[in-house]
């Protein structure tokens, strides 16, 4: 997917350093927004980043060829028809211009192609901007949630049906 100078592509093995760099930038920028810590993920090995790329689909946002955001879709626990959208992040200077929408659209397309019936995500209860964005692209709050063991942030579950019949 490409719009102007911004494009989205699926990460492949060999992109470990790009995925790592974006993930660490995301954790440094918004430490409360992810169910992990900068310290923990800084210690991840190349093999762990390879597993990240191989376990689902990670999409990279690039602006004029420079990595500027990412989003990952993975199988969702014990729900064979569900996928989890995680690690969604866009550089602050690109927010509000459609970059996040392009990343989410890529994950949704992947999930549909996988035969998923819905996609799930977790967002901080206090992260109003992100929740409003996810609502605009079709996600709805379910009333379920949890407190992150890594950050102590209360997370809200949101789901988006994909219209795939199983």
PyMOL commands that set and color helices and strands:
alter all, ss='L'
color gray80, all
select helices_A, chain A and resi 16-29+31-33+38-42+46-54+92-94+99-113+128-136
alter helices_A, ss='H'
color red, helices_A
select strands_A, chain A and resi 2-3+6-10+57-63+66-76+79-90+118-124+140-147+154-161
alter strands_A, ss='S'
color yellow, strands_A
deselect
rebuild
show_as cartoon
